[in-house]
């Protein structure tokens, strides 16, 4: 193994991976910006904040690699000091994790209405973020890479708590969505896609947090943890943005199903033939329920009051 494999190598691999993920995240930012969503101002501010944090952190990471590989090319002793950009990246990652986890907890509360569970998760996420910020600031104060063992307790609390909160959120969310399946192929397809997205996002964030923790604990005097620490913020941003941007895809799926069902008769599982207009209206209502549960701000559905189902001849006209 080379002399710089665990130091400069960690920088390069972490930055390369983070730039790759930032490309996906940036594409989702553009998709969210160019798609008309009637989202509240607070949610738009959250998205803009994450965009600023992600872009700034990637720029700082690029400068970090420049600092070590160009400005101090013939000065290997610089690797024994904690450059100011590394603590800053730790703080911004902790902030990104808190923002995204709070959003996911709010979505979970809309589904489950478990107030105390969500309060516990919010408190745990806030505590984890505080420990993450403290770890970043303290490592910047120490400055000597050989003394970073003093930061290990803070890192353990931060990353283990973050991973635990992610797992609880996604298990609870997936379980609730699975139980909300109604037997309609269209809405069940949307629910299954939401479950798959939740599992993937929660799995990736938890694995990267624990891998970064392992790298810091077992290779404290190196930069192996940056291989997973640099991209961690982008993984959290991707979790939130995918949830928001995918609403357009879910709406298109629901609209296609509605058109197909309205065009002709449709047989429910183990049920007699149903009037197409009647079924179309029930389908729209069910799609709206699922949409409210997953993405409350999605527009584009026409919902008929239950008392008017079957009383109109035109599906797009109110009764």
C-alpha positions in Angstrom: 0.0 0.0 0.0 1.3 3.4 -1.0 2.1 6.2 1.5 -0.8 8.3 0.5 -3.5 5.7 -0.2 -5.4 6.3 3.0 -5.0 10.1 3.0 -5.0 11.6 -0.5 -6.7 8.5 -1.8 -9.6 9.1 0.6 -9.9 12.7 -0.6 -10.0 11.7 -4.3 -12.4 8.8 -3.9 -14.8 10.8 -1.7 -14.8 13.8 -4.1 -15.2 11.6 -7.2 -18.2 9.8 -5.7 -19.7 13.0 -4.4 -19.4 14.8 -7.8 -21.1 11.8 -9.4 -24.0 12.0 -7.0 -24.2 15.7 -7.2 -24.9 15.3 -11.0 -28.0 13.3 -10.1 -29.0 15.7 -7.4 -28.6 18.8 -9.6 -30.7 17.1 -12.3 -33.5 16.7 -9.7 -33.2 20.3 -8.6 -33.7 21.3 -12.3 -36.7 18.9 -12.6 -38.2 20.4 -9.5 -37.7 23.9 -10.6 -39.1 23.4 -14.1 -42.1 21.4 -13.0 -45.2 23.3 -11.7 -45.8 22.2 -8.1 -48.1 24.2 -5.9 -45.9 23.7 -2.9 -45.9 25.9 0.2 -43.3 28.6 0.5 -41.6 26.8 3.4 -41.0 23.7 1.3 -39.6 25.8 -1.6 -37.2 27.4 0.9 -36.1 24.0 2.2 -35.3 22.9 -1.4 -33.4 26.1 -2.1 -31.5 25.8 1.2 -30.4 22.2 0.3 -29.3 23.4 -3.1 -27.1 26.1 -1.7 -25.6 23.7 0.9 -24.9 21.0 -1.6 -23.4 23.3 -4.2 -21.3 25.1 -1.6 -20.1 21.8 0.0 -19.0 20.4 -3.4 -17.1 23.6 -4.2 -15.4 23.4 -0.8 -14.5 19.8 -1.4 -12.9 20.6 -4.7 -10.9 23.4 -3.1 -9.8 20.9 -0.4 -8.3 18.6 -2.9 -6.7 21.5 -4.7 -5.2 22.6 -1.4 -3.6 19.3 -0.7 -2.6 18.2 -4.2 -1.6 21.5 -5.8 -0.8 24.2 -3.2 1.0 21.7 -1.0 2.2 19.2 -3.5 5.7 19.0 -2.1 4.6 19.4 1.5 3.4 16.0 2.9 3.4 17.4 6.5 0.2 19.3 5.7 -1.6 16.0 5.9 -1.0 16.0 9.7 -3.2 19.0 10.1 -7.0 19.3 9.9 -7.8 21.8 7.1 -10.7 24.2 7.9 -12.8 22.9 5.0 -13.1 19.4 6.6 -14.9 20.6 9.8 -17.1 22.8 7.6 -18.2 19.8 5.5 -19.1 17.9 8.7 -21.3 20.7 9.9 -23.1 21.2 6.5 -23.7 17.4 6.3 -25.3 17.4 9.8 -27.5 20.3 8.8 -28.6 18.5 5.6 -29.4 15.4 7.5 -31.5 17.3 10.0 -33.5 19.1 7.3 -34.3 15.9 5.3 -35.1 13.8 8.3 -37.5 16.4 9.7 -39.3 16.5 6.3 -39.5 12.7 6.3 -40.8 12.7 9.9 -43.5 15.2 9.0 -44.6 13.0 6.1 -44.6 10.0 8.5 -46.8 11.9 10.9 -49.3 12.7 8.1 -49.6 9.0 7.5 -49.5 7.5 11.0 -50.7 10.4 13.3 -48.3 9.0 15.9 -47.5 12.3 17.7 -45.1 11.0 20.3 -43.2 8.7 18.0 -42.6 11.6 15.6 -41.6 13.9 18.5 -39.0 11.3 19.7 -37.7 11.0 16.1 -37.4 14.8 15.7 -35.6 15.1 19.1 -33.2 12.3 18.1 -32.5 13.9 14.7 -31.9 17.3 16.4 -29.5 15.8 19.0 -27.6 13.9 16.2 -27.3 17.1 14.3 -25.9 18.9 17.3 -23.3 16.2 17.9 -22.4 16.2 14.3 -21.9 20.0 14.3 -19.9 19.7 17.6 -17.7 17.0 16.1 -16.9 19.2 13.1 -16.2 22.3 15.1 -14.1 20.4 17.7 -12.0 18.7 15.0 -11.3 22.2 13.6 -10.2 23.4 17.1 -7.9 20.4 17.6 -6.3 20.8 14.1 -3.9 17.9 14.8 -5.0 14.8 13.0 -3.2 12.6 15.6 -5.5 13.9 18.3 -8.8 13.2 16.5 -9.4 10.3 18.8 -10.9 12.9 21.1 -13.7 13.4 18.5 -14.6 9.7 18.2 -17.4 9.8 21.0 -19.1 12.7 19.2 -18.8 10.9 15.8 -20.3 7.7 17.3 -23.3 9.5 18.8 -23.9 11.5 15.6 -23.6 8.9 12.9 -25.2 6.0 14.9 -28.2 8.1 15.9 -28.6 9.4 12.3 -28.5 5.8 10.9 -31.0 4.7 13.6 -33.5 7.5 12.9 -33.3 6.7 9.1 -34.0 3.1 9.7 -37.0 3.8 12.0 -38.5 6.3 9.6 -38.3 4.1 6.6 -39.5 0.9 8.4 -42.5 2.8 9.8 -43.2 4.5 6.5 -42.9 1.3 4.5 -45.1 -0.6 6.9 -47.8 2.1 6.9 -47.8 2.4 3.1 -48.0 -1.4 2.7 -51.0 -1.6 5.0 -52.8 1.2 3.0 -53.0 -0.9 -0.1 -56.6 -0.9 -1.3 -56.6 -3.6 -4.0 -56.7 -1.3 -7.0 -53.8 -2.1 -9.3 -53.1 1.5 -10.1 -52.9 2.9 -6.6 -51.1 -0.2 -5.4 -48.5 0.4 -8.1 -47.9 3.9 -6.8 -47.7 2.7 -3.2 -45.2 -0.1 -4.0 -43.0 2.5 -5.8 -43.1 4.7 -2.8 -42.1 1.8 -0.5 -39.3 0.9 -2.8 -38.0 4.5 -2.9 -38.2 4.8 0.9 -36.3 1.6 1.4 -33.6 2.6 -1.0 -33.1 6.1 0.4 -33.1 4.9 4.0 -30.7 2.0 3.2 -28.2 4.2 1.4 -28.1 6.9 4.0 -27.8 4.4 6.9 -25.1 2.4 5.1 -23.0 5.5 4.3 -23.4 6.9 7.8 -22.2 3.7 9.4 -19.4 3.2 6.8 -18.2 6.8 7.5 -18.3 6.1 11.2 -16.3 2.8 10.8 -13.7 4.7 8.7 -13.3 7.3 11.3 -13.1 4.9 14.3 -10.7 2.3 12.8 -8.6 4.7 10.6 -8.7 7.8 12.7 -5.4 9.3 11.5 -6.4 9.0 7.8 -9.1 10.3 5.6 -10.8 6.9 4.7 -14.0 8.2 6.3 -14.3 10.9 3.6 -15.0 8.2 1.0 -18.5 7.9 2.5 -18.6 11.2 4.5 -18.3 13.5 1.5 -21.3 12.0 -0.4 -23.5 11.6 2.7 -25.1 15.0 2.3 -26.0 14.4 -1.3 -27.7 11.1 -0.4 -30.0 13.0 2.0 -30.8 15.6 -0.6 -31.6 12.9 -3.1 -34.0 11.3 -0.7 -36.0 14.5 -0.4 -35.9 15.6 -4.0 -36.8 12.2 -5.3 -39.9 12.3 -3.1 -40.9 15.6 -4.5 -40.1 15.2 -8.2 -41.6 11.7 -8.4 -45.1 13.2 -7.8 -45.3 14.1 -11.4 -44.6 10.5 -12.4 -47.2 9.2 -10.0 -49.8 11.7 -11.3 -49.1 10.5 -14.9 -49.5 6.9 -13.8 -52.8 7.6 -12.1 -54.2 9.6 -15.0 -53.4 6.8 -17.4 -55.2 4.3 -15.2 -58.2 6.6 -14.9 -58.4 7.0 -18.6 -58.2 3.3 -19.2 -60.8 2.5 -16.6 -63.2 5.1 -17.9 -62.8 4.0 -21.5 -64.5 0.7 -20.7 -65.7 -1.7 -18.1 -63.2 -3.0 -15.5 -63.4 -6.0 -13.3 -62.4 -5.7 -9.7 -60.7 -8.8 -8.1 -63.4 -11.2 -7.0 -66.1 -8.6 -7.8 -68.9 -8.4 -10.5 -68.6 -6.0 -13.4 -68.7 -2.4 -12.2 -70.1 0.6 -14.0 -67.1 2.4 -15.6 -68.2 5.9 -14.6 -68.8 4.8 -11.0 -65.4 3.0 -10.9 -63.6 5.9 -12.4 -64.8 8.2 -9.7 -63.9 5.8 -6.9 -60.5 5.4 -8.5 -59.8 9.1 -8.5 -60.9 9.4 -4.9 -58.6 6.6 -3.9 -55.7 8.1 -5.9 -56.2 11.4 -4.0 -56.1 9.6 -0.7 -52.8 8.0 -1.5 -51.5 11.3 -2.8 -52.5 13.0 0.4 -50.7 10.4 2.4 -47.5 10.5 0.4 -47.3 13.9 -1.2 -49.9 16.3 0.1 -49.2 19.1 -2.3 -49.7 17.3 -5.5 -52.3 18.7 -7.8 -54.0 17.4 -10.9 -56.6 15.0 -9.5 -60.4 15.5 -9.8 -62.1 14.3 -6.7 -65.9 13.7 -6.6 -67.7 13.8 -3.3 -68.8 10.3 -2.3 -72.5 11.4 -2.3 -72.3 12.3 -6.0 -70.7 9.1 -7.3 -72.8 7.6 -10.0 -75.0 10.6 -10.5 -73.1 12.3 -13.3 -72.6 11.3 -16.9 -69.4 13.3 -17.4 -66.3 12.3 -15.4 -64.6 15.7 -15.6 -67.6 17.8 -14.6 -68.7 18.5 -11.0 -72.2 17.5 -10.1 
